Amino acid sequence: MASSFAWPAWAGDVLAPPHWSSDQVRAARPLAPETALVFDVRVEETGGPRGSQVQSATVALAPTFTQIVEGGAHTLHDHALCRVFTWSDDKPIFQSVSCYALPAFLGMELENRRYLARVLAAAEGVKAAADPYWPEAELGVQDEAKDRLQRRDVPSGAEYRLDNEVVVKVTGVMTPLSAAESRSLARYFAHQQPLHPQVRRDLKSGSVLPARLEIQSRMGRGDVRKIVTITNPRRVQMSPPLPPGLTSDLYERARAETVFGRGVRQALAGIDGKAKPEKPSFDALLASMKDASSQGRSSEVMLLFFAMTQQYGGEFSGPRGQTVRTQVIPIFAKARADATAGMLWNASDLAGDAGKPGDREAVARSLATATDLDRMMFGTFRYVTYANLFRMTPQADKWDPAIRKAMPQDLVDNYWMHIAAYPWAGNVYKDAGDTYYAAYDPVNAWLAFDLGRAIDPDWRAGVLSGLAAYEDKLRLAEPDFF
């Protein structure tokens, strides 16, 4: 019986966190057989620095998943859970990646290539940059739908010309397709065989499975010719093919004795309810804050205030918000007068606002040398503040090298340092993810985002809430990927 299951993962829901086993994934979605269009595909690439390359795979297009099998290597796009799973026949582990990572990267890369094209054009004294078709074709994305090519019907198909050059040719008919199958075909090409969106739109509306596509590419590496040949189409009943008994590779990565490994290890322990020390309640933080204030430990008061706002920000505006503010604000105001506590507050202010005036280098030096804070509850938040200050300061790379040397060399490790000590607040995962994102690493960006949403039940009250809107925007902008 074919499945009509549809479960869009909108509004920030993480329906299958990256640490889940394949058994947990399978339990989270229907496993009833679906009617899948299955075909064999052969991709031959010539030209370019790699010479001739040939790849063969079997593809299955079903309503809620796409499977690609190349020998013993498996890729499964689970459209119901918004995950991409990869595994091989000879290993008991698998990788789970957010379905948002690829379209997010492609959009960034398109803008980056446009920028580089403008720079090169200006350097060469050329009025116009390279034709926008080429980067759009190689990446398979556009900012807005525009037809760059002249389409012309030819016997058994169509060809697409850029000026006088045929850059894509689609020929042959293997089998008619339903509207849903055509959409699944476009989704396959978006993920696995990038085509210019104009051609992909035609495939989606064309209602046939073509036999052959000839694609010309030219992206700074010479002319590359790709021939995609499709054979042996058939329709079969298939259940989602993720096998049982696989463990997330994240647990293997977490065993590494690195800053990242220790941070992920503690995050996973927190998600599993095994982290030590245990997650403090808001009332426990408030009691500790009052005790520290009564004994004049102002730095500790400020750190506990940060812990409250990071972990339980909703308490300040929730049902007992007035009572909470009445208790907390006087204690905070008293502590702020202390030199170290005041430095921490000023650092937090500067780290959150790139336009706020202040001696940012001096504040960064104070954070880098305040090693005594690491022994206090939430003291490693200094690493988070430092990293955010660095990211929000133009020309921070010109600071005294001794400052950077005193802190983790990889900026994102500052966040994992804090997570290793205090893994429960979602905001720091957003900071880590944003740092990866800015470094063109969307896979690890969404790993951090998803871990934050898995460990912090109140993530919607913090900065991670904005991520949900961005993910929904990606779905609307690039529907072929979802």
Secondary structure, DSSP 8 states (H G I E B T S, - for coil): ----------TT--SS-TT--HHHHHHTS----EEEEEEEEEEEEEESTT--EEEEEEEEE-SSEEEEEETTEEEEEETTTTEEEEEETT-SEEEEEETTHHHHHHHHHHHHHHHHHHHHHHHTT-SS-S-THHHHHHHT--SS----SEEEEETTEEEEEETTEEEEEEE--SEE--HHHHHHHHHHHHHHS---HHHHHHHHHH-EE-SEEEEEEESSS-EEEEEEEEEEEEEEEE-----TT-EEHHHHHTTSSSHHHHHHHHHHHHHTT--SS----HHHHHHHHHHHHHTT-HHHHHHHHHHHHHH-GGGGTSTTHHHHHHHHHHHHHHHHTSHHHHHHHHHHHHHT-TT--S-HHHHHHHHHH-GGGGGSTTTTHHHHHHHHHHHTSTTGGGS-HHHHHHS-SSTTHHHHHHHHH----HHHHHHHHHHHHHTT-HHHHHHHHHHHHHH-TTGGGSTTHHHHHHHHHHHHH-GGG-
